[in-house]
Amino acid sequence: MHNSNNYEKPYFIEKLVSALSYITSGFVGFIWLLLGIFTKSRVRPFMKYHIFQSIFLAIAYFLLCQLLGMLAAIISYIPFVNNAILMVAYLLNAPILFGISIIQILIYTLMVYLVVTSMQGRYSYLPWISDIIKMNVRN
């Protein structure tokens, strides 16, 4: 995504804050941005990328959950479709491995990928989402 010659290698604290941003749904990164504003310090591109991506993912996840909840409430009034939707929801949320559901496995896998790549000092890539972040985060 980014040429390693065109950007400075991130410091350990930048990698750590980037990783913690994903774990805390962008909260640590948001605090770091506020500290940067108050201290008038520049936030480097690596940090901006990961902080904004973590915030974007947290907002997108929240909105998706809300949308699916509203959709499920509407569908619950349709007699036969309601049973099929409940079955699919149950299968996706049923504990399959150490009490963890399929949805949780997918979310945790994504989280591990984002944390590991940020700790390695790399720009993680998620189709569509990373493209939006790259276009909107200014150096």
C-alpha positions in Angstrom: 0.0 0.0 0.0 2.7 2.5 1.0 6.3 2.3 -0.2 8.6 1.8 2.7 11.0 4.4 1.3 8.3 7.1 1.4 7.5 7.1 5.0 9.4 7.2 8.3 9.5 4.0 10.3 7.0 4.2 13.2 8.3 4.3 16.8 7.2 1.7 19.2 4.8 4.0 21.0 3.1 4.7 17.6 2.7 1.0 16.9 1.4 0.4 20.4 -1.2 3.2 20.3 -2.3 2.0 16.8 -2.8 -1.5 18.1 -4.6 -0.3 21.2 -6.8 1.8 19.0 -8.2 -1.3 17.4 -8.6 -3.1 20.7 -10.5 -0.1 22.3 -12.7 0.7 19.2 -10.7 3.8 18.5 -10.9 5.3 22.0 -7.1 5.3 22.7 -6.4 6.8 19.2 -9.0 9.5 19.8 -7.4 10.4 23.1 -4.0 10.4 21.3 -5.4 12.8 18.7 -6.7 15.1 21.4 -3.4 15.1 23.1 -1.7 16.0 19.8 -4.1 18.9 19.4 -3.5 20.2 23.0 0.3 19.8 22.8 0.4 21.1 19.2 2.4 18.1 18.1 2.1 16.5 14.6 0.5 13.0 14.3 2.4 11.1 11.7 0.7 9.4 8.8 1.1 5.8 10.2 -0.7 6.8 13.4 -3.4 8.8 11.6 -4.1 5.9 9.2 -4.6 3.3 12.0 -6.4 5.6 14.4 -8.9 6.8 11.7 -9.4 3.2 10.4 -10.1 1.9 14.0 -12.6 4.7 14.6 -14.2 4.1 11.2 -14.5 0.4 11.9 -16.0 1.0 15.3 -18.7 3.3 13.9 -19.4 1.0 11.0 -19.8 -2.0 13.4 -22.2 0.0 15.6 -24.3 1.1 12.6 -24.3 -2.4 11.2 -25.6 -3.8 14.5 -28.3 -1.2 14.7 -29.4 -1.8 11.1 -29.5 -5.5 11.6 -31.5 -5.1 14.8 -34.1 -2.9 13.1 -34.2 -5.3 10.1 -34.8 -8.2 12.5 -37.6 -6.3 14.3 -39.3 -5.7 11.0 -38.8 -9.3 9.7 -40.2 -10.7 13.0 -43.7 -9.8 11.9 -43.5 -12.0 8.8 -44.6 -15.5 9.9 -42.5 -18.0 7.9 -39.5 -15.7 7.2 -39.2 -15.0 10.9 -38.4 -18.7 11.7 -35.8 -18.9 9.0 -34.1 -15.7 10.1 -34.1 -16.9 13.7 -32.5 -20.1 12.7 -29.7 -18.4 10.7 -29.1 -15.9 13.6 -28.9 -18.8 16.0 -26.5 -20.7 13.9 -24.2 -17.7 13.5 -24.3 -16.9 17.2 -24.2 -20.5 18.6 -21.1 -21.4 20.4 -19.0 -23.8 18.3 -15.5 -23.5 19.6 -14.7 -22.9 23.3 -18.0 -21.1 23.7 -17.2 -18.7 20.8 -19.6 -18.2 17.8 -18.8 -17.9 14.1 -19.4 -14.2 14.2 -17.0 -13.8 17.2 -14.4 -15.8 15.5 -14.6 -13.6 12.4 -14.4 -10.4 14.5 -11.5 -11.7 16.6 -9.6 -12.8 13.5 -10.0 -9.4 12.0 -8.9 -7.8 15.3 -5.8 -9.9 15.5 -4.9 -9.1 11.9 -5.2 -5.4 12.5 -3.3 -5.4 15.8 -0.5 -7.6 14.4 0.0 -5.5 11.3 0.0 -2.3 13.3 2.6 -3.7 15.8 4.7 -4.7 12.8 4.7 -1.1 11.6 2.7 -2.0 8.5 -0.4 -0.5 7.0 -3.1 -3.1 7.3 -5.5 -3.4 4.3 -9.2 -4.0 4.4 -10.9 -3.7 0.9 -13.0 -0.6 0.5 -12.4 0.6 4.1 -8.7 1.2 3.8 -9.2 2.9 0.5 -11.6 5.3 2.1 -9.2 6.0 4.9 -6.2 6.4 2.6 -8.2 9.0 0.4 -9.3 11.0 3.4 -6.4 11.0 5.8 -4.0 13.8 5.0 -0.3 13.7 5.8 
